[in-house]
Every structure is written in C-alpha cells, then in structure tokens.
Amino acid sequence: MKKKYLLAPGPTPVPERTLLAMSGPMIHHRTPQFSEIFAESCELLKDVFQTKNDVMILSASGTGAMEASITNLFSPGDEVLAINGGKFGERWGQISEAYGLTVHWVKVEWGDAVKPAAVKEALDANPNIKAVLAQASETSTTVQHPIEELAQLTKDRDCLLIVDGITAVGVADVPMDKWGVDVMVSGSQKAFMLPSGLAFISLSDKAWAFAETSKCPKYYFNLKKEKKNIAKQTTAYTPAVSLIIGLRESLLMIKEEGLDNVFARHARLAEAARNSMTALGLTLLAPENPSFATTGVYVPEGVNGGAFVKYMRDELGVTMAGGQDHLKGKIFRIAHLGYIDTFDMITAVAAIEMALTKFGHSIEAGKGVAAAQAVLIKGYKSATPA
Amino acid sequence: MKKKYLLAPGPTPVPERTLLAMSGPMIHHRTPQFSEIFAESCELLKDVFQTKNDVMILSASGTGAMEASITNLFSPGDEVLAINGGKFGERWGQISEAYGLTVHWVKVEWGDAVKPAAVKEALDANPNIKAVLAQASETSTTVQHPIEELAQLTKDRDCLLIVDGITAVGVADVPMDKWGVDVMVSGSQKAFMLPSGLAFISLSDKAWAFAETSKCPKYYFNLKKEKKNIAKQTTAYTPAVSLIIGLRESLLMIKEEGLDNVFARHARLAEAARNSMTALGLTLLAPENPSFATTGVYVPEGVNGGAFVKYMRDELGVTMAGGQDHLKGKIFRIAHLGYIDTFDMITAVAAIEMALTKFGHSIEAGKGVAAAQAVLIKGYKSATPA
C-alpha cells in the first residue's frame, strides 16, 4: 500500500463530498432539475468572484476562457499589452497574436512581479492599447502581480484590465468590482476543488461595451450568447453536467467556510510553505511577491531537480510540480490551494525533508516541519485546551 | 420515492462502473499514471472510430470539435457545402460563416436524408468547394444521412468529407477509414456513456494536408498541437482528467461487448422503438432513413407536445427529448444510445403508453410494449430454457 498525496497547482484534490455529488445518476441539462443547480452555481460564483456581474461557465480548460477574453472583446489589429513574467503571461500574448492583435510586451524576470510604473510608461507611450493582460497569480513563477495598482492605471483610460485569476480567485482577495478589474478568468481544478474541465469568466460593464464592437471570429466561446442563456438558467451548448453538479457542492463548501476564512487559510498555508523552506536553508523563487496558491523553491546545488520531484512522486507518493520552460529541473513548486489544510502542508514539508536527505543534501530533519507548525497553529483556537 | 430514467439523446446514462472510476482521488495530468490512462483511451478510441489515425480528445462539448474541424483546416474565403437538414446541419454552416468561409447550403426537409445526387450537383457546379459538412445522424430530426455515398463523391476530388458523428460513432457502423471519411467528430455524453465535457476528433491523411495551409485563427482548439502531444501521451492544455479516467472505463465496456454487438444492440433498440410506436398508431418523423441513436415520433393531434414530454419527465420520471426549433411541441424523441438495453426501452414505451392514455389519446395499452418485446427478444439466446 502506498497512499498518494496531491500538492500540485492544479488539478488539486477534490473533496469526498464533491466526488459523491458528481457520482449520482446523470441528469439532462435542459430540465428544471439541472437549471436549479446551474442557477445556484452561477449565483455562488458571483460571491467568490466578488462581482455583481454574471459569471459564465464554459466547458473548457482555463485557456479556453483566456481565449474567450480576447476573441469576444477585440478585433484584429487592436493593440494590447501583455505582462510576460512567466508561462501564462506569455500565453496571453500568444493567444492575442493568434487572433491578429498587436501585442506590446512588458517583460518581467521570472520570479519578479511587474512594476506598475513599467505598465504606466507603456500605456502613456501607446495610447491605443485597449487592454492590459495580466496574471493575478503567475503559477509558473509563484508570483502575485499587483492587480489593484494595475487597475488604477486602466480605470480612467479607454483600456481594460484583463486578469487570469486561474490560481487566484478563491485563493487571495482580488475583489473584481471593488478594484475595477474588467475581465476575470478562472478554472475549476484550482481553488474550486473540482476536476479540470470548467472555466469561468466574468466581465465588467466596461468590458461588455467592448464586446459590442468586437470583430474577432468566435463560435464555441461566445460570451454574449452565454450571457443571454444564463438569464434562462442554461448554457448555449451542452454543458459539462457532472462537473457543474460538483461545482455547486464545492461552492457551498466555500460559502460555509466563509470567503475571508478561505483567504486566511491560503495565506497561512503559503506562509508555512515559505517559512519551512527558508528554515531548511533553501532559497525561494519569489520571496518578494509570493503567490498564495503555490510556492516555488530552488532545488539546492548538486541535487538533480527532475529526479528530486520524481522521487517524491513515485517513491514517497507525494506529487508536487517541477519548473516549466527554463526553470525546468531548477525549482520545485509546493501547491497549497483548494482542498488543502494544515496536515497536507506538514506532509509536503516532511516529504521534502526526506527527499533532500535521500539526495545527500544535508539538512536538520524536522526543522522545516517545526517552522510550518509555528505558522499553522495560528489557524486554531488560541485558548489552551483544559 | 420516484425513480428517474434518462432516455434523452445526450447526456445519456453513465454506467455505475464508469461513475465509480471517476470517483477516485484526483490525479495530476503530467504523471505516468495519467499518461497510461490517456494513451490507452486514445488507442481504444481508434477502434471505436474505426481508424488508424489518432483520435484527439478535446475538453469541450461536441460543438468545440466541430469548430476545430473548420478552423484547423480552412481559411477565410474558402467554400464549403453544408447539408442543412436539421439543427446540427445548420450549425455546421453557422460555424463556417463565423470564421469567414463561404457556405453553399443544401437544404433538406426535416425528417429526410440528403440525396447524394443533390450534393453531386452542387459539387459539380462549384468545383472550389473544399469540404462537404454532414451529420451521420442528425439528432434533431432522428435521420441517418448516407455517409458512404457522400464519401464516394468527395474521395476523388480535392474536397473533404467532414462528418459530425456525435450521435453515430459507437452507435452505427460508420467506418471512417474504410469509407473515406476525412474528419469524424464525436462527444462523450452519447455512445461513450460519459458525462458531457469531452469531444473527440480524428483526421484522415488527406485532412491533415489541409491543416498545413489553414489560415483561420485558432488557439485552444489546435489539432496539430494536440497531435504532437498525443505522441508524448499528453494534451496541449490541462485535460478534463476525471472524464478521461471515465472514458477508459466506458471504452473497455465497449471493447468487452464487441463493436459489432454494440451496433447490433443499437439497431435492435431502434427497431423496437419504431415498431412499438407504429403499433400504437403513431407516425414516425423519419420512417425512411432512421437514426439508430434516437427515434422521432409525432405527437398525436389534440395532444399538447410540450405538456406530454413534461408529464413523462416530471410525473412519471422518464426524461425524453421534445422537438427543437420548428418541431418544438410537435414531436418527442426516444433516445436509445449508450448505456441502454431491453428494459430501458420497455420503460420508455410503457411511459409513452401511460402518458397517451392520460392525455386522452385512445390506444390499446400494452400493444406498443408487445411490439418492442418481439424485437428485443432477438438479442437473447435463441434456445428455449430447459
């Protein structure tokens, strides 16, 4: 017997309660029974997105919703600014270019957050830029970008702020309406504690106005059509029925925990991850602006990063992510979003300690776990039990 | 207590075995564990598609794979011919127009199959037509189109035959390679006995050559990228992990039953549906070229079609589909594809008899059930039990 533990930045573990909800007999999507589940899910999604606007559910990965943001709001030749500080920032620009938009790139060192001043400079120099494309949490570099400051730059211009919140919504406080984010995108297999297969997207009124003049071709990802269908408690095309049944269950869990508590839990888990790693003498990839969803850590000199992550996964049964692109083999990423709590983090840290020792990197076993404990205990009642 | 029965043309019932397979702990998609499931599913899909070429799995509804057929093979201005004999034939043309293609429409009366001579005439008159877009089974009108004959028309021209096999693959014998179908599309929530959320698509060598010159924009639905990833036992973007785990289970069930037996079962169920309805004196929508997936039946004069389908669903617990667009309220559709067997069909026919009586339409109760029995018994051993 070898128990398995999943601590990767998506798919994340699915709660037993949600698995059970999805295991019932299939139901038809054009029935009052499904409409009720769908409508309730849409309402609960608005709370998590912190918006008064509709949140549309697409049957696709998060990348599908990123594509929808571009194809539904712009036309070929339109200029956009892509913040490229990681694999997903790069994807924003690639999608835009695929649809004939002109992309201004703001390059950011992997591991750093974008400087709002650099974005302001680019916007001032190119007044035709119609959107800033950003990640709230750049999963590949475990960085949190300054979305509130970026929104300050776009809100008085004829320019949208479009945010990939795939590993941020339901993890960190990124209040869409309050800050003035125009498009927010997310995906099911992250904080929503679901299997992959659903993407979510919400548009501000300012963004809906852009949709009126968009000329990019689209069919499957048609946000105006989906919005009309939401009013009828349905979707334009056959939705992923079982995943939406699971979505309601996971959203109810988020509501029961309370959004502030959800954010506090993620902040605590992230702090525990960082403190434990530095206690072990390891170096963080993003010490300055760390994501609450996942923590990137440099593999120590002399340790083969690929083999290290593989050993944890195949021998210890603990799955984390390695690095992507030029960080491949150089970092590992502990994910701590979704259905993750204190003892999942303890498991992660202990597995890292055991693997480091196995790979001949000298550490004091238990020191990382102790540092994690010191943070994680704050999540419990402060009174000493009688 | 009211037990529920699902006899709609998708989503179809999901076998308990597949539900259980999907209920396990979530696994990461970039692991050997998932790659093995994915690769096995891709191989098994080839058997069901009856092709030697790769079958790509997209996280989307079937409409997403229809869109991929257009955007990955053509360029704006290209001419295609859409066979418009129902809601889904119409969709082929709409998708093509959305991407700037020029559509030649061959209109077919709802309930009829297309006449190959009409297609030949259009192809002869318009030698620039690059593709014929058809449904193998047009779900909205319960018609089977003559795919083998259409393939004869395209195979010696510089023209592709693109087939929506969403309710045909795994239902009726539509051998892709043998007949010369160039693109075949299907969806998870039909014969594949899965929840909605996956689409499948396979291309002939002739179609892959078209992909080399296609200029339509695309990003999320990128078939060349997916094909490259299949070789690495993975997908371009995060796949719908749990649905693919279920897919393998359902494909194993199809393999165990044997594809010929699967086709024979669907043919038998469809014959039982037709015979039972005519025995009750009802009129079929498509008596000439009926689909094996679903049988359309006119609601008798004096019966409110919408109320009739609603009564079966909400009172009797038996969900069938009504008509779409101009057939709304005029027909009902008994679906008999996927995880459906003898006594599901008996249930459907009995429910129809009970509802007809309830709505004051005079029939001889049991007569339809008897007609179904006479067909369905042929699926069992012929020897009389000792």
Contacts between the chains, C-beta under 8 A, distances in Angstrom:
chain1	res1	chain2	res2	distance
A	4	B	25	6.6
A	4	B	27	7.6
A	6	B	25	7.1
A	6	B	26	6.0
A	6	B	27	7.0
A	6	B	28	6.2
A	8	B	28	4.8
A	10	B	238	6.7
A	11	B	26	4.9
A	11	B	27	7.5
A	11	B	28	6.3
A	11	B	29	6.7
A	11	B	238	7.3
A	11	B	241	5.5
A	12	B	26	7.0
A	13	B	25	6.7
A	13	B	26	5.5
A	14	B	25	7.4
A	14	B	26	4.8
A	14	B	242	7.8
A	19	B	23	4.9
A	19	B	24	8.0
A	20	B	23	7.4
A	22	B	22	7.0
A	22	B	23	7.3
A	22	B	242	7.7
A	23	B	19	5.0
A	23	B	20	7.4
A	23	B	22	7.3
A	23	B	23	4.7
A	24	B	19	8.0
A	25	B	4	6.6
A	25	B	6	7.1
A	25	B	13	6.7
A	25	B	14	7.4
A	26	B	6	6.0
A	26	B	11	4.9
A	26	B	12	7.0
A	26	B	13	5.5
A	26	B	14	4.8
A	26	B	189	7.8
A	26	B	195	6.2
A	27	B	4	7.7
A	27	B	6	7.0
A	27	B	11	7.5
A	27	B	319	7.8
A	28	B	6	6.3
A	28	B	8	4.8
A	28	B	11	6.3
A	28	B	319	5.1
A	28	B	321	7.9
A	29	B	11	6.7
A	29	B	196	7.2
A	30	B	321	7.9
A	31	B	313	6.7
A	31	B	319	6.6
A	32	B	314	7.8
A	59	B	59	7.3
A	59	B	60	5.8
A	59	B	61	5.4
A	59	B	64	7.7
A	59	B	196	7.0
A	59	B	197	5.4
A	60	B	59	5.8
A	60	B	60	5.4
A	60	B	64	7.2
A	60	B	220	6.5
A	61	B	59	5.3
A	61	B	220	7.5
A	61	B	237	4.5
A	61	B	238	4.6
A	61	B	239	7.5
A	61	B	240	7.8
A	62	B	237	8.0
A	62	B	238	7.2
A	63	B	219	7.5
A	63	B	220	5.3
A	63	B	237	4.6
A	63	B	238	7.7
A	64	B	59	7.7
A	64	B	60	7.2
A	64	B	220	4.7
A	64	B	237	7.9
A	67	B	219	5.1
A	67	B	220	4.7
A	94	B	219	7.1
A	95	B	219	4.8
A	98	B	217	5.4
A	98	B	218	6.7
A	98	B	219	4.4
A	99	B	217	4.8
A	99	B	219	7.3
A	100	B	217	6.4
A	187	B	238	7.5
A	189	B	26	7.8
A	189	B	238	6.5
A	189	B	241	7.5
A	195	B	26	6.2
A	195	B	240	6.5
A	195	B	241	5.4
A	195	B	242	3.8
A	195	B	243	7.3
A	196	B	29	7.2
A	196	B	59	7.0
A	196	B	238	4.7
A	196	B	239	6.5
A	196	B	240	5.3
A	196	B	241	5.3
A	196	B	242	7.9
A	197	B	59	5.4
A	197	B	197	4.9
A	197	B	240	3.3
A	197	B	241	7.8
A	197	B	242	7.5
A	197	B	243	6.1
A	216	B	217	7.4
A	217	B	98	5.4
A	217	B	99	4.8
A	217	B	100	6.4
A	217	B	216	7.4
A	217	B	217	6.6
A	218	B	98	6.7
A	219	B	63	7.5
A	219	B	67	5.1
A	219	B	94	7.1
A	219	B	95	4.8
A	219	B	98	4.4
A	219	B	99	7.4
A	220	B	60	6.5
A	220	B	61	7.5
A	220	B	63	5.3
A	220	B	64	4.7
A	220	B	67	4.7
A	220	B	221	7.7
A	221	B	220	7.7
A	237	B	61	4.5
A	237	B	62	8.0
A	237	B	63	4.6
A	237	B	64	7.9
A	238	B	10	6.7
A	238	B	11	7.3
A	238	B	61	4.6
A	238	B	62	7.2
A	238	B	63	7.7
A	238	B	187	7.5
A	238	B	189	6.5
A	238	B	196	4.7
A	239	B	61	7.5
A	239	B	196	6.5
A	240	B	61	7.8
A	240	B	195	6.5
A	240	B	196	5.3
A	240	B	197	3.3
A	240	B	240	7.2
A	240	B	243	7.6
A	241	B	11	5.5
A	241	B	189	7.5
A	241	B	195	5.5
A	241	B	196	5.3
A	241	B	197	7.8
A	242	B	14	7.8
A	242	B	22	7.7
A	242	B	195	3.8
A	242	B	196	7.9
A	242	B	197	7.5
A	243	B	195	7.3
A	243	B	197	6.1
A	243	B	240	7.6
A	313	B	31	6.7
A	314	B	32	7.8
A	319	B	27	7.8
A	319	B	28	5.1
A	319	B	31	6.6
A	321	B	28	7.9
A	321	B	30	7.9
